[in-house]
Amino acid sequence: MANTPQAKKRIRRNAVRAEVNGARVSRIRTFVKKVESALESGDKSAAESALKAMQPELARGVAKGVVHKNTAARKFSRLTKRLTALG
């Protein structure tokens, strides 16, 4: 258990950051799922709009440090590839 005031404060800050970051990752996952469900249904226009909405969310996740840059690039690349294959 933390004894110093600094360590106690760090525990409080970590808890708050974990909550915020968890919400961010959850939001990104929701956007990705929207794209995947549109792709599976075969609706190209819905998939395109969902992909356009997902891209800035992924980029924001990278900027905030909750998603690795290469992970975001890989997700975007694979979903874009599936979208082009749909047409």
C-alpha positions in Angstrom: 0.0 0.0 0.0 1.2 3.5 -0.8 2.6 5.5 2.2 3.7 8.8 0.8 1.2 11.5 -0.2 2.7 11.5 -3.7 2.1 7.8 -4.1 -1.5 8.1 -2.8 -2.1 10.9 -5.3 -0.6 8.9 -8.1 -3.0 6.0 -7.3 -6.0 8.4 -7.5 -4.8 9.9 -10.8 -4.2 6.4 -12.3 -7.7 5.4 -11.4 -9.2 8.5 -13.1 -7.0 8.0 -16.2 -7.9 4.3 -16.5 -11.6 5.2 -16.5 -11.1 7.9 -19.1 -8.9 5.7 -21.3 -11.3 2.7 -20.9 -14.1 4.9 -22.2 -12.0 6.0 -25.1 -11.1 2.5 -26.1 -14.8 1.4 -25.8 -15.9 4.3 -28.0 -13.3 3.3 -30.6 -14.5 -0.3 -30.5 -18.1 0.8 -31.0 -17.1 2.8 -34.2 -15.1 -0.3 -35.5 -18.1 -2.5 -34.8 -20.4 -0.2 -36.8 -18.1 -0.5 -39.8 -17.9 -4.2 -39.5 -21.6 -4.7 -39.2 -22.2 -2.5 -42.2 -19.6 -4.5 -44.2 -21.3 -7.8 -43.2 -24.7 -6.5 -44.2 -23.3 -5.6 -47.6 -24.4 -1.9 -47.4 -21.5 -0.1 -49.1 -22.7 3.5 -48.5 -23.3 2.8 -44.7 -19.9 1.2 -44.5 -18.2 4.2 -46.2 -19.9 6.7 -43.8 -19.1 4.5 -40.8 -15.4 4.2 -41.9 -15.2 8.0 -42.4 -16.6 8.4 -38.8 -14.2 5.8 -37.4 -11.0 7.2 -38.8 -10.8 10.4 -36.7 -11.8 8.4 -33.6 -8.9 6.0 -34.2 -6.5 8.9 -34.9 -7.7 10.5 -31.6 -7.0 7.3 -29.8 -3.5 7.2 -31.2 -2.9 10.9 -30.2 -4.1 10.2 -26.6 -2.0 7.1 -26.3 -4.7 4.5 -25.8 -4.1 2.8 -29.1 -0.8 2.1 -30.8 -0.2 3.8 -34.1 0.4 0.6 -36.0 -2.7 -1.0 -34.5 -4.8 1.9 -35.7 -3.2 1.8 -39.1 -3.7 -2.0 -39.4 -7.4 -1.7 -38.4 -8.1 1.1 -40.8 -6.2 -0.7 -43.6 -8.0 -4.0 -43.2 -11.4 -2.4 -43.0 -10.7 -0.2 -46.1 -9.6 -3.3 -47.9 -12.8 -5.1 -47.0 -14.8 -2.0 -48.2 -13.1 -2.0 -51.6 -13.7 -5.7 -52.0 -17.4 -5.1 -51.3 -17.8 -3.0 -54.4 
